[in-house]
């Protein structure tokens, strides 16, 4: 019998729960700063350029760009590690395990994107259809953790697997639809580095430095290629070796090392830098524009609708089954929590629009939708926890 190393998952869940609380604190601090006399100074700080630039090397950018393209590449490195581990030994390692979270995630991506696209077809903000597709795993798990033993562990595992598939979908959307003008030479350089990392994997190289150092070069090449630089983190993660056994692999070692810095440092910094929204007259009215309603309805309505619909269809067709101890009413509460977009949604919003006004309106709409989703999901799951839950509900 194969023993699976679950330490990385336990560490990730534990820190992600606490990380969600820290994200909420950073969100409040960022909003407070933006709406205080410190707001203009903070914006100037984020716009300050740092780094080095020469004829042959361009690494001087605003601090905000370093956060969104640099630090977030490390975030995506961790996401890539989680995806590969789940594919090798976790909830996505077999069709039987993966079917329900995969179908649920697909529904939770397609329906919100469709709602936004229908409401904004032919407008200047039509490119934002990817914004309501994403789930913020740290926030969602953080809120779910507040319920403690009121919800079964299998529901938490299901949410984690669903969010990881959701992240994979967001990564593909960013790579395919939100890349700028391509520069073939840099893409070829990046492809060469990626091929080298694959060779290291095939040769059984276990020293993590042999993957991370070339990964930095791949980040530079991808950043200059027109594809968003954060994709380099995912590609690097997919080359690290791992095994389904109990012995900790290089991938699990790196995941264990990155989990706390990402959840306690990188994501809070991203929240501080990107949610500094100065409230102005007309922002509430903006929620009822095509952009605002597309995001709010996409996350708050489209997410649970898509997750519930495709989950029910996959179970009805006999392709998948509900996790042990989980009932449909709990899936409904979980699907509402999946409407917490925040980090990934804001990230896609920044890629979708060059107009700062659209970015601000999108951020505000994401905050409102995420708040509504988190509150509704928590209330429903807390209410359902008072009732006896059957191991399986027939549909």
Secondary structure by P-SEA (a helix, b strand, c coil): cccccaaaaaaaaaaaaaaaaaaaaaaaaaaaaaaccaaaaaaaaaacccccccccccccccaaaaaacaaaaaaaaaaaaaaaaaaccccccccccaaaaaaaaaaacaaaaaaaaaacccccccccccccccccaaaaaaaaaaacccccaaaaaaaaaaaaaaaaaaaaaaaccccccccaaaaaaaaaaaaaaaaaaaaccccccccaaaaaaaaaaaaacccccaaaaaaaaaabbbbccccccaaaaaaaacaaaaaccaaaaaaaaccccccccccccccccaaaaaaaaaaccaaaaaaaaaaaaaaaaccccccccccaaaaaaaaaaaccccaaaaaaaaaacccaaaaaaaaaaaaaaaaaaaaaaaaaaaaaaaccccccccc
